[in-house]
Amino acid sequence: MSGYWYSNNSNFDQSNPQTNFAYNNDEFVKNAEHLNFHDTVYQTTGTSDYNVNPYSSSFSVGYDYYNSGSKVPSANYVDSNEFDDEPPLLEELGIDVEQIVRKVVSVLDPFTSTVTIGEYDLAGPLAFCIALTIFLLISGGKAYFGYVYGLAVISCTMMYVLLKLMTSTSEITFMSVASVLGYALLPIVMLSGAGVVITLQSSIGFILASVAVIWSSLAASRIFVIMSADRDQRPLIAYPCALLYSVFVLLVIF
């Protein structure tokens, strides 16, 4: 809004009102004809119907009112039911707890337990490798992370090549071999856990080490022959498995 104020002076120059303006005691008259109003459109935004209950998991939708009079959903609106359909975190990471439990049971009971073919994962083997390195660190005071993971990769590669030469089934993949060998490592992990409490460089330790190697070899070879559907080859498969787990046992004892 703009306007001009001028005095009741006859010498007032309307062409240049700024030069005639002076602050004095003369009576100023507001000339309505010289008032110029500039229309300015102000876009106002208001929020209504926006009720938040701190004790409730949901709230009503807020709307912004514009000059057009239409309702537009507020940008601050968040749907509280947006995350209801999200899968659990373990499922997003590809970790099936029930499947891990079944694999552990099949290793703990290598004679009568049920073995499910086609379910392979690396969550359990990675957890067992981490537990093994932690036990070795506690008992020996040295970090063997590189040794454990290096032996694991070399063992899985050599076992995969051997099984591919012995069988022609499509069940034998690098991931399936790594999964079986990793789950069958559980007796070695239990041996390393016992090494935290007792010394394994004794007759008792050697006996426990022998039991752990036989246990792991039986569990792994049983699953491999079920995968290959050729039970006659179990002694041939159990022998390299025993050599593999013997290296891990030597790492645990010494």
Residue pairs with C-beta under 8 A, 6 or more apart in sequence:
1 35
1 36
1 37
1 38
2 35
2 36
2 37
2 38
3 30
3 34
3 35
3 36
4 17
4 31
4 34
4 35
5 17
5 21
5 28
5 30
5 31
6 12
6 14
6 17
6 20
6 21
6 28
6 29
6 31
6 34
7 20
7 22
7 24
7 26
7 27
7 28
7 29
8 26
8 27
8 29
9 20
9 26
11 20
12 20
13 19
13 20
17 34
41 67
43 66
43 67
44 65
44 66
44 67
45 64
45 65
45 66
46 64
46 65
47 62
47 63
47 64
47 74
47 76
48 62
48 63
48 65
49 60
49 61
49 62
49 63
50 59
50 60
50 62
50 63
50 74
50 76
51 59
51 60
52 59
53 59
57 80
58 80
58 81
59 80
61 73
61 74
61 77
62 73
62 74
62 76
62 77
63 71
63 72
63 73
63 74
64 71
64 72
64 73
64 74
64 75
65 71
66 72
90 96
90 97
93 123
94 121
94 123
95 121
95 123
96 119
96 121
96 123
99 119
99 121
100 121
100 123
100 124
102 114
102 116
102 119
103 119
103 124
103 179
103 183
104 124
104 183
104 186
105 113
106 113
106 114
106 115
106 183
106 219
106 223
107 183
107 184
107 186
107 187
107 216
107 219
108 186
110 215
110 218
110 219
110 222
111 218
111 222
115 222
115 223
115 226
117 171
117 226
117 227
118 171
120 173
120 175
120 176
120 179
120 180
121 179
122 175
122 178
122 179
122 182
124 179
124 182
124 183
125 152
125 178
125 179
125 181
125 182
125 183
125 185
126 182
128 182
128 183
128 185
128 186
128 189
129 148
129 149
129 152
129 182
129 185
131 189
131 192
131 193
132 148
132 185
132 188
132 189
132 192
132 248
132 252
133 143
133 144
133 145
133 148
135 189
135 192
135 193
135 195
135 196
136 142
136 143
136 144
136 148
136 192
136 195
136 251
136 252
137 143
137 144
138 196
139 192
139 195
139 196
144 251
147 251
148 248
148 251
151 247
151 248
151 251
152 178
152 181
152 182
155 181
155 244
155 247
156 174
156 177
156 178
156 181
157 174
158 240
158 244
159 177
159 181
159 240
159 241
159 244
160 172
160 173
160 174
160 177
160 178
162 240
163 172
163 177
163 224
163 228
163 237
164 172
166 228
166 233
166 236
166 237
167 227
167 228
167 230
167 233
169 227
169 228
169 229
171 227
171 228
172 227
172 228
176 227
180 220
180 223
180 224
180 227
181 220
181 241
181 244
183 219
184 216
184 217
184 219
184 220
184 223
184 241
184 245
185 216
185 245
185 248
186 216
186 219
187 211
187 212
187 213
187 215
187 216
187 219
188 212
188 213
188 216
188 245
188 248
188 249
188 252
190 212
191 200
191 208
191 209
191 212
191 249
191 252
192 252
194 200
194 208
195 205
195 252
195 253
198 204
198 205
199 205
200 206
200 208
200 209
200 252
200 253
201 253
201 254
205 253
206 253
209 249
209 252
209 253
212 245
212 249
213 242
213 245
213 246
213 249
214 242
216 241
216 245
217 238
217 241
217 242
217 245
218 238
220 237
220 238
220 241
220 245
221 234
221 237
221 238
221 241
222 234
224 234
224 237
224 241
225 231
225 233
225 234
225 237
